[in-house]
Amino acid sequence: MTWMYLAVLIGFVTLGFMLARRRAVAVSQGHGTHLHSLPVYHGLLAASCVFTAMLAAYALGVPLTEWLARTQALALLPTDVTSDALKRSVALRDIGNIVANQHVGAIEGTVRTAAETYARVHAIGLWLTFAAGAALGLGALGLVL
C-alpha cells in the first residue's frame, strides 16, 4: 500500500508542478505582463502544497490505523490477556504472525478472530488513508491553481 501511495504522491506532485508552471507561463505571455515570480516558482509552490497535504495525511493516517487495528484486536481477547503486559505482547506477536501467515502451531479461536479483525481494520484504515491523502492532494492542487 505504501508504494501505491508514494506513486500517487509523485504523480500528483508532478501534475501540480506542470499545471501551475504551464498556467503561469500562459498568464505572463497571454497578457504581455510579467509575473512577480518565475513560472518555476509557481510550479514549486503547487508541488509543495500537494506534497505537504498528502504527507500529512499519510503521517497521521498510518499510525492511527495501526492503533485502531491493535485496539480492536485486543478488545476481542480475554481480560486476563489484556491486563498483563507480557501476555498482551505475546498475543499481539501471535496476531501479527497470523496476519503475515508466519504462525507455527495451533491457533486459538479468540486469537484467530482477533487476527481477522486486525487485518480487516488495518486494510480499511489504509484504504481510507489513501483516499484521504488523494482527496487532500487534489484539494491542495485545486486551491493553488
C-alpha positions, -999 to +999 in steps of 0.1 A: +000+000+000+029+024+008+044+020-027+010+028-043+006+059-020+040+071-030+033+065-067+002+086-064+020+112-044+048+115-070+021+117-098+001+144-081+033+164-072+044+162-108+010+171-121+007+201-098+041+214-108+034+210-145-001+226-143+009+255-122+040+262-143+020+260-175-006+283-161+020+309-150+036+308-185+002+313-201-008+342-179+025+360-184+026+355-222-011+360-229-014+394-214+021+408-221+026+413-183+053+398-162+046+379-130+064+387-098+078+352-096+092+329-123+068+302-136+090+275-120+083+291-086+046+288-092+051+251-101+071+245-070+045+262-048+018+239-062+040+208-059+050+216-023+013+222-013+003+188-027+033+171-011+026+186+023-011+178+023-005+142+012+024+137+035+004+149+065-025+126+056-001+096+055+018+106+086-014+108+106-033+080+089-009+051+092-002+053+130-039+060+137-048+029+116-022+008+134-035+019+168-072+013+158-064-021+145-044-031+175-071-018+199-099-036+181-079-068+181-071-066+218-108-059+226-116-094+215-091-111+238-099-121+274-092-096+301-065-117+317-045-114+285-051-076+280-044-067+317-009-084+317+017-066+296+036-098+288+006-118+277-007-088+257+026-085+238+027-123+232-009-121+218+000-091+196+030-110+183+008-140+175-017-118+158+010-102+137+023-136+128-011-149+118-018-119+097+016-123+080+010-161+075+041-169+096+024-186+126+036-220+136+014-244+156-022-244+167-041-212+168-067-204+195-102-193+183-100-160+200-066-152+187-077-161+151-107-139+154-086-111+168-062-115+139-090-114+113-103-082+130-068-067+130-064-075+093-098-061+083-095-029+103-059-024+091-069-028+055-099-005+057-078+021+076-051+021+049-076+025+021-092+054+040-058+069+044-051+065+007-085+081-001-080+110+023-045+116+010-056+117-026-085+140-017-063+163+002-037+163-026-064+172-052-079+198-028-045+214-023-039+214-061-073+230-067-066+256-040-033+266-055-045+266-091 
